[in-house]
Structure formats: structure tokens, C-alpha cells
Amino acid sequence: MKIAFIGTHGVGKTTLCYDLAARLKRLDYTVELVKEVARTCPLPINRDTTLDAQSWILHTQIAEELAAQSGHETVVCDRSVLDNYAYLVHRLGRRPELDPLVASWLSTYSGLIKIPLWRPPRYDGVRDVGRDFQEAIDRVLDELILAFGVDVVRLTAPPGPHWADTVLEQLDLPVRAEQVPLFPEDA
């Protein structure tokens, strides 16, 4: 099972990733997280990104997901190829050489969960803090969801524990781990 959170930057994907991973571990799943790869990109990102930078990010995302899947039954991704592609499309437009790769890779996700734009980005030393850029990426992402015919679970703002509950319910998993009795009754 591979789950990815999608949405523009600064909306809480990373926090939800860690929350969901912890809850899945309590349900006895082996879980691996794929962190946001753009933060490690040696090339320009955000508004100044390039085709080379976004290609690096896109292919690194795929490589990280492959590595995570090799040893874990459950992978939780802080972003997907679709998010990464949205930044490229915003800057340079759709790329006919990358559309088939993105479309094909989208089919590898068991679930895509869209986090709504509900707050402006906060300064973290990496991401652009302009609200206009954040909104533009969210719009492009929604356009790509339609263009690729992607089935997504859309969460509603404001965030809270209900977000992880919604994700677990959509995956047909229990919201709470089964309680094991501490003192089994003697037979």
C-alpha cells in the first residue's frame, strides 16, 4: 500500500504524514516515509525552478518511492509525482515527454489525499512564502488532477485528528487499534 499526500506547500502534509505513519504502526503495519525530496535538490526550486531541477525532483521522488517499497508493506509519501509535476507545469507548462511518466506513476498509489489550502505558508528556510505562489500551485494541482483523471480523497479544513481518521476510513482501515486485554482471563 502506498499513500501520498498532495497539495501546495505549507498546508500540513508533513505533519499528517507523521500522524498517519504513527497510527499505521499502531495497527501493526511496517511503514516507511518518503520525505519531500525538493528540500534536497541541488538546483533552484520555487519560483526560480528549471526543467533540470524539476526533472531531478520528479525522478528522485520515484527513486525514493521504489526504495521505500522494496522493504515495507506500507509507504507514506509527503508529496507525490503529481505535486512535483505541478511546480514544473506552473513554471514551464506541461511537458509531453513527462506526461506519460507522471500518468503511469500515478497508478502506483493506493490512495492520493489532497490537503486543502487553508493557511498562508510559513517561513521554513526553503519554501517560497508568497501566498500568490502557494495559491497558483494549488490551482495547477487541481487542474492536473482533472487532466490526469486522478481519483483523490479531498480533506476539508481546518485540520485536526479527523484528517487521519478520514484517511484510515478511506483505506478501509480501523481508526483505532484493537485493544489487547492486559490480563487475559484464565480458562
N, C-alpha and C positions, 0 to 999 in steps of 0.2 A: 504494500500500500504506500503510495506517495502522494502527499498532500502539499499544496503550495498556497501560500497567501499572496494575493495580488492587490495592488493598489499603489497610489502615488507615495512619495516619500513623506515620512513624518506622521503617519496615521496610526501607528501602533502594531505593525506587522511583526516586528521582532519580539515585542512583549507577548503577543498572542502565541507566537511560535514556541517560546519557552513555556508558557502556560499549558498549551496543548501537549507538548512533549512530556511534561511532568505528569499530566493526567493520564496519558497513554502508558507511561511507565507504571503508574499505579494500577493500570489494567493488565499488567504483565506483558506488555509489548516491548520488544527491543527497538529502541528508537535512535535514529541518528538525525542531527540537524544539519542542514545546508545553510550556512550563513550567507548574508548578502555579499556577493563577490565584487561588486563595483567598488567597495571600500579598499580593495587591494589592487585595483587596476593601476598600472604604472603610467597610464595615458590620461589625458584630460577627460573629465566627466562633467555632468551637469550641463549648463548652457553651452559650454565650450567643447563638448564632446566631438569626437570624429568617428568616421566609419571604422577606422582601425581600433579605436577604444571600444566602441560598442560591439564590434566583432569579437574582440578579446573577451569582453564581459559575457556575451552570449555563449561562446564556446567554452569558457571556463565554467559557467553555470551548468552546462550539460556534463562536462567532465566531473564536476563535484557531485552532481546527482548520480552519475554512474558509479563513482567510487562509494558513495553512501549506500546505494542499493546492493552493492556486492556483499555486504556483511550484515545487513539489518533488514528485518521484515517490514519495518515502518520507517519512512523518511519524511521529515517535515522540513519544507523549504521556505525560507524567508525570501520570497520572490519566486518568480517562475521565468521561463524564457519569454513569456508574453510581456511581463513588466520591462525586462531588459530591452526587448524589441521596441516597446513604446517610446523609450528615450531616444532610440535611433530614429524612429519614424518622426518624432517631433522635430528633430534637428535636420534630418536629411530626406525624409519621405520614405515610403515603402520601397523595399529592395527586392526586385524579382528573384535575385539569386538566394535570398534568405527566407522569403515567404514559405517555400516548401519545407525547409528545415524546421521553422517555427511551427508550421501546421502539423508536421509529422510528430514533433516532440510533444506538442500539446496533448496528444492521445496517450502519452505515458503517465499522465497524472490521474490518480484515483479521484481526486477532488481538488477543485480550484475555489478558493474562498476569497471574495472581493471585500476588502475593508473600505468603508466609505470615507470620503474626505469630510472630516468633522472638525479639524483644527488646523491652524497655520503651522508650518514647520518650525522646529526649534533649532537653534544653532547647535551643531554637534561636531563642528570642525571639518566636516566632509561635504554634507549636502547643502544645496542652494536653499536659502531661507525665503526666497521671494514667493509670496502667495500666488502671484500670477503664473509662475513656472509650475508650482505644485498643481494648480487648477488645470493648466494646459496638459500636463502629463496624465492627470485623471481623465480628461476628455479623450485624449488619444487612446488610452487604455480601454475606455468604454467603446470607442469606435472599432478597435481591434477585436474586442470580444464579439461584437456583431459581425465583423468581416470574416472572422475565422469560425463563426458559429459555435463558440465555446459555451458549454454549459457551466455556469458558475453559481455558487451559493453567495447571495448578497447579504452581508450583515447590516444591521441598522445601528445608527448612532443614538445615544452615546455608548461608548464601550463599557464593558463590565464582565462579570462572571458569565453572563448569558451568552457572550460570544463563544466561549469554549464549549458551553453546553450545546449551542446550536450546531457547531461543527461536529461534535460527537454524535448528536442525533442524526445529522445528515449522512454520516458514515455508518449508521445503524449500529453504533456502539453505545454501551451503557454510559450514562452521565456520571455515575458514581461506581467506584469499585465495590465488588461484592464484599460484604463484611464476613470475615472468617471468625468463628467463635474462638475466644481466647481459652476457654475452659470447656472442651467438649464433654458432653455428658457421658458418664460411664454406662456401658451397656448392661 
